[in-house]
Amino acid sequence: NEEGLLLSFNQPGSIRLLQNEERVKEAQYTLSKSKLYQGLFGGPEMHYVGPEDVKRLHPLVNTEGIVGALYTEGDGHIDPTSVTNAFANKAKAAGGRIFEHSEVVGLDCKPDGSWEVTVRVAGGETHVVRAARVVNCAGLWAERIGNLAGIHTPSVVLQHQYVITETVPEVKAYHEKHGHQLPVLRDLEGSYYLRDEGDGILIGPYENEDLVQ
């Protein structure tokens, strides 16, 4: 970024694997929506690609049983801790103050459009912060904060596990040859996503809905 901070921001693209015609129909609908949104807001392009393109983009994929895929150019991921710290540093440099270990427990919109934000600090006492604008950056707790303002936030917390492997020689060789990560993989049939983590692989599975917390 402009401050020279390392954010671990990678944009290798992403591939959504499709194993049957029902998934292809779903993908065509997703593709049409993406073109609409891109026309309205810009952003990365999404393309329907065949198994041979999947193999070219991600040489480690076994394309047996794959009928196609959605490929999103420029899609990627960023280390959340790094980017949060970068925002915090930027805010402090602009004169902002950050209250750590503080919980927002109340939001009250006044007639003039300003807000009174009730905050409870670590010791249990509360105080009120007055603001012209409130930005909901609560992450996992975004829905809860939205509810305090009487606003529906289309966000849900879904707990799941992920596994990070040790160095995978093929992944390391790809990085050395191409100078960037492999595309992120998403598989709705297998209910997992997979991306590079260092010279290894991070695999995040989603469990059956009966087990979801």
N, C-alpha and C positions, 0 to 999 in steps of 0.2 A: 504494500500500500504506500501512500505518499509519505508516511512517517518512517518507512523502512522496517516496519514490524513484521515478523514472520507470522503468517496466519494459517499456514498449512492449507491453502486454498488450491484445490485441484479441480480441473474441468476436463476430465477424460471422455465425457459423453456417457450415455447409459443405454442399455439394451434391455427391452422387455421381451422375454422369450415367449413364443406362442407354439403350443403343441397340438392344437386341434382347430377345427373350423369354427367352433363356438368362440374360442379365444380370438380368432381372426376377425369375426364379426364385431366383437367387443372392441378390438383394436381399431377397426375402421371408424367406429363411432368416436373413440378417443382421438384419432387422427383428425377427424373433421372438427372436433372441438378445439384442438390445438391450433388449427389454422385460423379459426375465428378469434381465439385469444391472442394469437400472435399479431393478427391484423389490428386488434384493438390496443394491445399493450406492448408489442414487440416481444423479444425474448428468443430463446434458442429454437431452431427448427426441428420438427419431428418428421421422420420418414419411415415408411414401411419398407423393410428389406427382407431378402430371402436368406436361406440357410448359408449359401456361399458367402454372402456379405457378412453374416454373423461370424463365420470362421475367419474371414479376412480381418474384421475389426477386433475380434477376441480369439486369437489362435488356440487358447486353452479350452474352448468350449467344444464338447462333444455334440455335434449337430444331429446325431441320429434321433429321429422322432420330432425334430424341430421343423415346423412348416413355414415359419416366418418370424419376424420380430419387429418391434418398434424401436427405432434408433433416434435418440435425442442428442443432437449436436450441442456441445458446450455444457451439458448437464454435469453436475459435480457435487462436491461436498467440501465442507470446511470444518476445521477444529473449533467447536463452540466456545471452549475456554479462551482460546486465543482471540477470537473475534469479540467476545464480551469484554476482555481486558482492553482491546483496542478502542472500543466505544467508550469505556470508562476513562481511559487516558485522554481521549479527545474531549470528553465532557469536562474533565478537570482543567484541561488547558484553556477551555472556553469560559472558565469561572464557575462551573457547576460543582455541586457538592453531592457526595455519595454517602448514603447512610446504610451501612452493612448490618446484617443480623436484624433487619427491621421488616415487619410484616404489615402489608396494607390490609386493614380490617374494615374500612368504610370509604365510600365514595359518595359525595353529595354535590350534584350539579346545581349551581345557584341560578337565579333568574337572569343574570347578565351573561350566562354561559361559562363562567369560571367554575372551578372545582375546589372543594374542600376535601382533602385526602387525609383520613385518619390512619395513623401509623402506630403500631405497637412495637416497641423496641425490646431488646433481649431481657431487660430487667422487668418487663411487664407493664411499665407505664406507657401511656399513649400521648401523642401530640398531633396537631393538625397542620398540614402543609397546604397552602393555597397556591393554586396554579391556574394559568390561563388555558392550558391544554394538558391532557393526560394521555400518555401513550402506553398501551398495554403490551409490554415486553416481558410478560411473566412466564413465558415458556410453558412448562408442564402445568402451571397454575393459571394459564390464560383464561380458561373457561370460568374459574372461580372469580377472578378479578372482573371479568365481563358481567357476571351475575350481580356483583356489587353495584354496578352502574345500570342494571336493568337491561343489559344488552346481551343478546345471544351470540356466543362466540363458537363458530363451527370447528371446535377443536376438542379432541378427546385424548386422554392418556392411555396408552396401551403398553403394558409391561411385557417385555420379552427379553430373552437372553441372546448373547452373541459370543462367538468364539473367535479368537485371533490365533492363527498358526505361527509357527516359527518361519524362518526364511524358506521360501519355495524357490528352488533353483531356476525354474522356468519363468517365474515372475521376475526375479532379479535379472535374468538375461534379457527379458523384454524391456525392462527399465533402462538397462545399459545400452541396448540397441536403439530404442526409440526416444529416450529422454523424457518419457511421461508415463502415467499409469495406464493400466488397462481400463476399458469402459466398465462402469458399474453394471452388474447383472441383476435383473429382477425376474423372478419366476413365480407367477401366480399359482400355477398348478402345484409346484413344490412348496409354495408358501415360504419363500426366503429371498433375501437379497445377499449379494456378494460383492465385495470391492477390495481393492488393494489396501493394505495397512503396512507401511514400510515396504520390505521386500517379501512380506507374507500376504495372507488373505484374511479378511474379516468376513465371517458368515453370520448373518442374523436371521434365524428361523422364526416364524410365527406359528404358535401352537393352535390346535383345534379350538374353535370358538367356545366349546364347553369348558376349556381350561383357561381361557383368557381372563385376566384379572383387571 
